[in-house]
Every structure is written in C-alpha cells, then in structure tokens.
Amino acid sequence: MVTDESTPVSKSNDENRTETDTAQGRRSFLKKAAATGIVGMMGTAVSTGAASATEMPESAERSKRSGSFVSENAVTADYSRDTRVSPTDYLNIRSQPGLGGGVAATMPPHATGTVLSGSLVMDGYTWQVVGWDGNYYIGWCATEYLSYVGDAPYDGYGAMVNAVANLNTRAKPGLDGKVVTTAPNGSDGWAYYPRLEIDGYDWRPVKWNDSNYVGWCAEDYLAIIA
C-alpha cells in the first residue's frame, strides 16, 4: 500500500505513519457519513466513492420518475477545452466518467470552473473533465448541467507524462486530498495546469489514459514524455 505520494527516501517513517493513520481515519469517517447520509457545507457531498442514485438535480429526478430520462432543462453540450463553465444546479463531480465514478464533491450553482478535456458519452450523459475554482477540485462532470460562462484567459493544456512510481491520485491537491486511485509505476496520462505547491509537493491535475481516472498528483513523480 502506498503510504505517501511514492514513499520517497527523504520522508521519515513518522510522516509515513501519519498519512496512513489519517487515511484510515478518513475512510472510517466516510463510511459512517455514507451510512447516515451526511452532506457537507455548500453542497459538498461526503462519499465513499459509490455511485449516487442519480446524476440529476431534484427537478430532473422528478422528470425521470415521470418517464423522461433527463429534465427539459438539461441540454446536451460538448464544450471546447479551456471553456469556462458553471453548474445549473448542484452537480456531482466524479473521479471517472459515468454514474459508477466515485463522487469527489458536489459543486453548488454559480460555482465556476474550466473544461480541461474532450468528451465521453456514458450512461446517457456527456462527460468532460472540469477543474473548479477556489477549492481546486477536479473531476468528470455531466455537461448537460453545465452552462457557458466564457473562455479561459490562459492555455490550460499541459504535457504527456509517465508515473515514475506507484503514485497516489487525489481529489484535490495536498496530502489531505482523498485518494481516488493509485496509478501503477509506468502509467501514462496527461498533466494539466495549474501547478500548486502544497505540503512540500508541487501538484498537477492528471488524467490517466488507461482508466480515465482524474485527480491531483505530486509532480516530483511525473516524467514528461511529450
């Protein structure tokens, strides 16, 4: 089991144990939270990674029960990379595309973010990777519930990368970010901008090619290949 970003030799055993204890405590809390239906402030969902019953906000769920698949307010969209977007309702962001992807957080209406990837159609929705402002969450979102805000003032592209160790991929940057997957040594993916320095690491958003998992990784353990 990976106890920190790649168990570098410069990290002490005490630091490694601290992160392991923190991860175990977080998993225990999340299990209890899921069992009791706890929802965090500002619409942030507390989740163990299981798919929610629906991707749709309440208005869309009512339409689904009445026989339609998505609400009349949902509009299929395929946004260009670097497009600025905002949710039209409380919206799940997921570690993988599709309703089976673990929920990293739920973004409230009027939050803003930037589209970072092309689109995938899965489970009746169009999915794209969005990096969200303020809290730095990154994940797959159903574009039917995103509205256009504008174009990003900077180029959000990055580079093709390889993992040079078994590398934790987190829902947000920093050692307290929930681990959504551990990419095996040699995995290849795409690293986006921005780069953020937190907890002694430089963090980059990465989408792994084989699994489509997306999250934040320590740049120390990424090798640029193109």
C-alpha positions as CSV (number, residue, x, y, z in Angstrom):
1,M,0.0,0.0,0.0
2,V,1.3,3.5,-0.9
3,T,1.7,5.5,2.3
4,D,2.5,8.8,0.7
5,E,3.0,10.0,-2.8
6,S,5.6,7.4,-3.6
7,T,7.4,6.7,-0.3
8,P,10.4,8.9,-1.2
9,V,13.5,8.2,1.0
10,S,13.5,11.8,2.2
11,K,10.3,11.3,4.1
12,S,10.5,9.9,7.6
13,N,8.7,6.8,8.9
14,D,6.8,9.0,11.3
15,E,5.5,11.1,8.4
16,N,4.5,7.9,6.5
17,R,2.6,6.6,9.5
18,T,0.9,9.9,10.0
19,E,-0.5,9.8,6.5
20,T,-1.5,6.2,6.8
21,D,-3.3,6.9,10.1
22,T,-5.0,9.9,8.5
23,A,-6.2,7.9,5.5
24,Q,-7.6,5.1,7.7
25,G,-9.4,7.7,9.9
26,R,-10.8,9.4,6.9
27,R,-12.1,6.1,5.4
28,S,-13.7,5.3,8.8
29,F,-15.4,8.7,8.9
30,L,-16.6,8.4,5.3
31,K,-18.2,5.0,5.9
32,K,-20.1,6.5,8.8
33,A,-21.0,9.6,6.8
34,A,-22.4,7.5,4.0
35,A,-24.4,5.4,6.3
36,T,-26.0,8.4,7.9
37,G,-26.4,10.5,4.8
38,I,-24.2,13.3,5.9
39,V,-23.8,16.2,3.4
40,G,-21.2,18.8,3.9
41,M,-21.5,22.6,3.8
42,M,-22.0,24.4,0.5
43,G,-23.4,21.2,-1.1
44,T,-20.2,19.2,-0.8
45,A,-21.1,15.5,-0.8
46,V,-19.4,13.2,1.7
47,S,-19.0,9.9,-0.2
48,T,-17.1,6.6,-0.1
49,G,-16.9,6.6,-3.9
50,A,-20.0,4.6,-4.6
51,A,-22.2,6.0,-7.4
52,S,-25.1,8.1,-6.3
53,A,-28.7,7.1,-7.2
54,T,-28.9,9.8,-9.9
55,E,-26.7,12.4,-11.5
56,M,-29.6,14.7,-11.9
57,P,-30.7,17.5,-9.5
58,E,-34.1,17.1,-7.9
59,S,-36.0,18.8,-10.8
60,A,-34.5,16.3,-13.2
61,E,-35.2,13.3,-10.9
62,R,-38.8,14.2,-10.8
63,S,-38.9,14.1,-14.6
64,K,-37.1,10.8,-14.6
65,R,-39.8,9.3,-12.3
66,S,-42.4,10.6,-14.7
67,G,-40.9,8.7,-17.6
68,S,-38.3,11.1,-19.2
69,F,-34.6,10.3,-18.9
70,V,-33.4,13.9,-18.3
71,S,-35.1,17.1,-17.4
72,E,-36.4,19.5,-20.0
73,N,-33.8,21.9,-18.6
74,A,-30.9,19.6,-19.4
75,V,-29.1,20.5,-22.7
76,T,-26.5,18.2,-24.2
77,A,-23.3,20.1,-24.7
78,D,-19.7,19.3,-25.8
79,Y,-17.6,22.2,-24.6
80,S,-14.2,23.1,-26.1
81,R,-11.1,22.8,-23.9
82,D,-10.5,26.0,-21.8
83,T,-14.2,26.9,-21.8
84,R,-15.3,28.5,-18.6
85,V,-18.5,26.9,-17.2
86,S,-20.9,27.0,-14.2
87,P,-23.4,24.3,-12.9
88,T,-27.1,24.9,-13.5
89,D,-27.8,23.1,-10.2
90,Y,-25.9,21.2,-7.5
91,L,-23.7,18.9,-9.6
92,N,-21.6,15.8,-8.8
93,I,-18.0,15.8,-9.9
94,R,-16.6,12.2,-10.3
95,S,-13.2,10.5,-10.4
96,Q,-14.2,8.6,-13.5
97,P,-16.8,9.3,-16.3
98,G,-20.2,7.6,-15.8
99,L,-22.5,7.1,-12.9
100,G,-20.2,4.5,-11.4
101,G,-17.4,7.0,-10.9
102,G,-16.8,7.9,-7.2
103,V,-18.2,11.3,-6.2
104,A,-15.3,13.6,-5.1
105,A,-17.6,16.6,-4.3
106,T,-20.8,18.3,-5.3
107,M,-20.4,21.8,-6.8
108,P,-23.1,24.4,-6.0
109,P,-24.9,26.5,-8.6
110,H,-22.9,29.6,-9.7
111,A,-19.5,27.9,-9.0
112,T,-17.1,28.3,-11.9
113,G,-14.5,26.1,-13.5
114,T,-12.6,25.3,-16.7
115,V,-13.1,22.4,-19.1
116,L,-9.9,20.5,-19.4
117,S,-10.7,17.5,-21.7
118,G,-12.6,16.2,-24.6
119,S,-15.9,14.5,-24.1
120,L,-17.0,10.9,-23.4
121,V,-20.6,9.6,-23.6
122,M,-21.5,7.1,-20.9
123,D,-24.7,6.2,-19.0
124,G,-26.8,8.6,-21.1
125,Y,-24.7,11.6,-20.3
126,T,-21.8,13.5,-21.9
127,W,-18.8,13.8,-19.6
128,Q,-15.9,16.2,-19.5
129,V,-13.1,16.9,-17.0
130,V,-13.6,20.3,-15.2
131,G,-11.1,22.0,-12.9
132,W,-13.1,24.1,-10.3
133,D,-12.0,27.4,-8.9
134,G,-11.4,28.1,-5.3
135,N,-11.4,24.6,-3.9
136,Y,-9.2,23.1,-6.7
137,Y,-11.4,20.0,-7.1
138,I,-11.1,18.4,-10.5
139,G,-13.3,15.7,-11.9
140,W,-15.7,14.4,-14.6
141,C,-19.0,16.3,-14.8
142,A,-22.2,15.7,-16.8
143,T,-22.2,18.6,-19.3
144,E,-26.0,18.5,-19.5
145,Y,-25.9,20.5,-16.3
146,L,-23.1,23.0,-17.2
147,S,-23.7,26.5,-18.6
148,Y,-21.2,28.5,-20.7
149,V,-19.5,31.4,-18.8
150,G,-16.7,32.4,-21.2
151,D,-13.3,31.4,-22.5
152,A,-10.3,30.9,-20.1
153,P,-7.7,33.7,-20.2
154,Y,-4.8,31.2,-20.4
155,D,-4.0,27.9,-22.1
156,G,-4.8,25.1,-19.7
157,Y,-3.0,22.4,-21.7
158,G,0.0,20.6,-20.3
159,A,2.1,17.6,-21.3
160,M,2.0,13.8,-21.7
161,V,3.5,12.2,-18.6
162,N,4.6,8.9,-17.1
163,A,4.3,7.9,-13.4
164,V,7.8,7.0,-12.1
165,A,6.4,5.3,-9.0
166,N,3.1,3.9,-7.8
167,L,1.5,7.3,-7.5
168,N,-1.5,8.5,-5.5
169,T,-4.1,10.5,-7.4
170,R,-6.1,12.8,-5.2
171,A,-9.4,14.6,-5.5
172,K,-7.7,17.9,-4.5
173,P,-4.1,18.9,-4.1
174,G,-2.3,18.2,-0.8
175,L,-1.8,15.2,1.4
176,D,-5.3,15.6,2.9
177,G,-6.9,15.1,-0.5
178,K,-8.9,11.9,-0.9
179,V,-7.0,9.3,-2.9
180,V,-9.2,8.3,-5.8
181,T,-6.8,5.8,-7.3
182,T,-3.1,4.8,-7.2
183,A,-1.6,4.8,-10.7
184,P,0.9,2.0,-11.2
185,N,4.5,2.8,-12.0
186,G,4.8,3.5,-15.7
187,S,1.2,4.6,-16.2
188,D,0.9,7.3,-18.9
189,G,-1.5,10.3,-18.8
190,W,-2.0,14.0,-19.4
191,A,-0.9,16.6,-16.9
192,Y,-2.8,19.9,-16.9
193,Y,-2.2,23.3,-15.4
194,P,-2.2,24.9,-12.8
195,R,0.8,23.8,-10.7
196,L,0.2,24.3,-6.9
197,E,2.7,23.9,-4.1
198,I,1.1,22.4,-1.0
199,D,2.5,20.2,1.8
200,G,6.0,20.2,0.3
201,Y,5.0,18.9,-3.1
202,D,4.2,20.6,-6.5
203,W,0.8,19.2,-7.6
204,R,-0.6,18.9,-11.1
205,P,-4.0,17.7,-12.3
206,V,-3.6,14.4,-14.3
207,K,-5.9,12.2,-16.3
208,W,-4.6,8.6,-16.6
209,N,-5.1,7.2,-20.1
210,D,-5.9,3.5,-19.3
211,S,-8.5,4.1,-16.6
212,N,-9.7,7.7,-17.3
213,Y,-9.2,8.4,-13.5
214,V,-8.5,12.1,-12.9
215,G,-7.1,13.9,-9.9
216,W,-4.1,15.7,-8.5
217,C,-0.6,14.1,-8.4
218,A,2.8,15.1,-7.0
219,E,4.8,16.4,-9.9
220,D,8.0,15.0,-8.3
221,Y,6.9,11.6,-9.5
222,L,5.8,12.5,-13.0
223,A,8.2,12.3,-16.0
224,I,7.3,14.5,-19.0
225,I,7.4,12.4,-22.2
226,A,5.9,14.7,-24.8
